[in-house]
Amino acid sequence: MKLKEDFFTRKKNEIGVFLNEVQTKAVIQTEGPLLLLASPGSGKTTTIIMRIGYLIEEKGFDPSRIKAVTFSRASANDMKERFKRFFPHLPPVDFSTIHSFAFEVVKDHFRRTKTYYQIIEGDLDLEEQEKLDSNNPPLHKKIILRNLFKSIVGENITDDQMDELTTYISFIKNKMIPAEHWSTVKVEVPEAERILREYEEFKRSGHSKLLVDFDDMLTIAEQVLERDRELLRKYQDRFDYVLTDESQDTSMVQHAIIEKLVREHGNLCVVADDDQSIYSWRGAEPSYLLNFKQVYPNATILFMEQNYRSSKDIVDVANHFIKRNKNRYDKNMFTKNPPNKPIKIRSFADYRYQAKYLVQEIQKVEHLSEVAVLYRNNSSSISLMNEFDRAGIPFYMKDADNRFFSHWVVEDILNFMRMTFTDKRPDLLEKIHLKMNGYISKQQMAALKEIDNNESVFDNLLNYVELQDYQVKQLQACKETFLQMRGMPPRHAIRVIRDRLGYEKALEKMCERLGFRKEYLIGILNTLEEIADTLKTMEEFANRLKHLELVLKTSKARKGQNAVTFSTFHSSKGLEFERVYMIDLIEGIIPSTDDQGRTELMEEATRLFYVGMTRAKKHLELIVYRERDGEKVEESQFVANVRNIMNPPKQIPKEKGQKQGIRERKEGTRVPYNPNAIKNKSELRIGNIIRHRVFGRGEVVQLSEDTIEIRFKAGLKRLSTKTCLEMGLLEPV
């Protein structure tokens, strides 16, 4: 025991690190499997580094025989730096991502089997590369997928579809889903399964070398370690101890690789927090943590529950909030930090006041680097950026996404505006003719392009191109509308484009045909209107977009400067700030419409909200509004839950017969009481017309033991019957 005391005393004197009782247990528990469940702000990285140092200094293990696997390259570098700071006299330890370790195994295997391969992912300026040689594009994952989509679907793939397609492929690989079950994975990209099959075939036979993407590194490594006993033994003999950090974000295939690596000695330390598992959509497997004892029956499980980051006000509410979830370890986060001030909930009449309020509040703050504005979707950042730039408040965009400014909806609006300056350019009309109510066919457009007389495209269509009778009046109206738009303020012009020229209806039809998310596309139009607000001319609007695109690019360089951080909830994990503002907290965003009624997705949305809350040290504000773009919206049920935790409502006796009261669920959370709610499954029948609290009116089209399918105006939804009944989400019409 004296050696242990000497180690901890020495480190306290040398670097000022003091460990609590559970952290100390985690350091000295070196034999066999250990699951260390670390609540937010509980000092997990410090504990991991101290554990590694203890293994070397006190247990005498060779640093080169310790393997530490982290979730990201940034995390691996951070741990390397911290280890060097804590133990400057020790040789370095092997900190790496799971991908880099898997690639090492794959390279070893390819060397042995004399397999020639080529990596088809990584940094590549796709547009520049394709400009160099469009007939022979470079072998890159996104270019291959783009070409496959074009040949199979007959359309150009959008950036959003590319994101969803690559996420779909990663999900399948990380979940180790066999090819015969690919069709069971939900995806809204047309022909996604066929594209994936042809992509896999192309990688194997479409080139002289085997083509390998980042997901293949994992799947090939797992398969190689399963089949090649000699290679497996080589890596098993190389390491005596393995540690994995952020393991709640680890996928099935990654867990399988680690399990094979430690199978002989069993010395595995898994550091995770099941309450911060927020990446199931890309294949993370949080259930692995809950089943840890089944995989490692002799495992020790320790709970690091003391939060050193946040004030007592925030910790107590966040701890209560996460208990909404049932599929979790029963932890109780606590802190010895004093209270500061209660969590604030700000509710505005309209969405437009949200960013203006943030500007007013943050202008008063001196240390901007201690402020973060968090949101679920990247699209929320554009209106923020617009307001903060106008106010001259510097900001750093954690996950800057330039795609907004190159999105085809933005380009469409600019092309409509260009048509107001001249209607003599058929090349402009060609880009938008299928998205306006002139109903110009591709054949008519081709005929128009043959006419070269520098006259109005509308006059040429009316005078020289064969039209249907109904088109004449429409095209005359379009010509008149474009003439009226000349010199119009840009916000007014966008409204005319959306309504009178029929652009918004065209978008709705495209969403039905191609599976685009209507809410996302309409959100882009709404954001463009916000940017256009107060601008006088369309030229000013176009220049403003260019300016904001440049501002977004330069915001990446402000990391570490005195600037406000803008970040999604996902990207904020691992960060901390004195002041945190969580915005756009309304139903349909968090939880999203897809989350509603699906237990697993609702629990993940709850964890995502919890991650946002626990970034704050002393000041946390939750921001909601009651109306957006002229439509009423509801505040997030998560905000209502937080309010009820801080100010528990009094129970209203049922005998008084009020229509609105509060009832308490068995789980301990409170939900609005609806006396008209359907409470028994026997009341549900196929063909019933019902009303859902979020989705509105719908028809029951399918019933199974666990799920109910309802056709709403927004589309078909498959919901958990149990959740709908327990939360009173359904009522008869």
Secondary structure, DSSP 8 states (H G I E B T S, - for coil): -HHHHHHHHHHHHHH-----HHHHHHHH--SS-EEEEE-TTS-HHHHHHHHHHHHHHTT---GGGEEEEESSHHHHHHHHHHHHHH-TTS---EEEEHHHHHHHHHHHHHHHHT--EEE--S---HHHHHHH-TTS----HHHHHHHHHHHHHSS---HHHHHHHHHHHHHHHHTT--GGGGGGS---STTHHHHHHHHHHHHHHSSSSEEE-HHHHHHHHHHHHHH-HHHHHHHHHH-SEEEESSGGG-BHHHHHHHHHHTTTT--EEEEE-GGG---GGGTB-THHHHTHHHHSTT-EEEEE-B-SSS-HHHHHHHHHHHTT-SSS-----B--S------EEEEESSTHHHHHHHHHHHTT-S-GGGEEEEESSTTHHHHHHHHHHHHT--EEETT--THHHH-HHHHHHHHHHHHHH-S--HHHHHHHGGGSTT---HHHHHHHHT--SS--HHHHHHHHS---HHHHHHHHHHHHHHHHHTT--HHHHHHHHHTTT-HHHHHHHHHHHH---HHHHHHHHHHHHHHHTT--SHHHHHHHHHHHHHHHHHHGGGTTSS-EEEEEHHHHTT--EEEEEE---BTBBTTBTTTTT-HHHHHHHHHHHHHHHTTEEEEEEEEEESEETTEE--B-HHHHHHHHHHS------GGG--SSEEEE-TTS-EEEE-TTS---GGG--TT-EEEETTTEEEEEEEE-SSEEEEEETTEEEEEEHHHHHHTT-EEE-
